[in-house]
């Protein structure tokens, strides 16, 4: 898996500046890993700020706590100055989650890779 990650990171670093947004969206999935990416979707890159859609407050707090490390890893994958910050998209109107319907609306987030 490390070889695949290294190869993908090398390919993303070589993408031209005109492909910065698709590269950043792909890099988020690589850096976040499948567990975090399932709770925090990268939506767009604007002026070096990667906007994330994170419906649950607990996950937003977790990302805030790990923001410096996530930005460091994004820089390692994409090269410096491609992603300089993270922001959260405004919450979307959604239907209650299955967990909320079952009475377990506040799950504790776990970052793992």
N, C-alpha and C positions, 0 to 999 in steps of 0.2 A: 504494500500500500504506500509506503514511503516513496518508492520509485515512481509510482503513478502521480503522487502529490508533487514531487519534485519536477516531473516532466510537465505537468499541467501548469505549475507556477512559472516555469521557464517559458512556456508558450504564452501565458497571459502577460508576462513582462515584455514580450516582444510585440505585442499588439500595438498598433499606432495610436496616437492620441485621439484620433477620430473614433476609435473603438473603446474609449475609456469606460463608457457606461456598461456595455455588455461584459467587458472584462471584470469590472467591479462587481456586477451582479453574480457572475460565475465565481469570483474569488470569495464572495461572502459565503456561499455554500461550502466551499473548501475550508475556509477558516472556521466557520461556525460549527461545522460537523452536522450530521443528520439530526441529532436530537435538538440542538438549539435552532437550526434552520427550520425545523418543523413548527417552531413557535415564533420565529422572527424572520419574515420574508423581506429580502432586499427589493425595493421598488424602483428607485432611480438614483442617479448620481447627478448632483447639481453643484457646480463650483467646488468640487472636491468633497462635498458632503454626501455621504451615502444615507439615503432615507430608508428606514425600516418600518414595516408594518408589523406591530407587536400588539395584538389585541389584549393581552393580559398584563395588568399592572405588575404582577410579581416578576414576569419575564423582563419587563422594561427595567425594573430595579436591578435585576441580575446583570443585564447588559451594561447598565450604568456602572456597576461595581467593577466590571471587567473591561470597560471602555479602553483604557490605555493598552491593555494586552491585545485586545481585538484589533486596535489600530496598528499596533506594532506588527502583528501577524499579517494584516492586510498589506502593509508596506513591504514586508518580506516577500509576499507573493507577487504584488503588482509593481514594486519599485517605489521609491520615495515620492511623495507629493501627489500621488494619484487619488488616494482617499485620505483626507486630513481631518475628517470629523464624521460623527454619526448623529442622525436626528431621527425622531419618531414621527411617522405620518399621523395625522389626526385620526382618531378612532373611527372606524366605519360602523354603520348601523348593521348589526348582525343578529341572528337568532341565537338564543341561549345554547351554550355548548352542551354536549351529552353529560359532562361532569356536573355542570350547573343543574341540569334537569334531575340528576341523581342526588342532588343535595351536597355535592363535593365541589363547590365552585372555586375554592382557593387551594389549588395544588401547589406544593412547594416546588419551585424549579430546581432542576439539577443540570448543571453544565457537565457534559462528558463528551469525550471524543473517542 
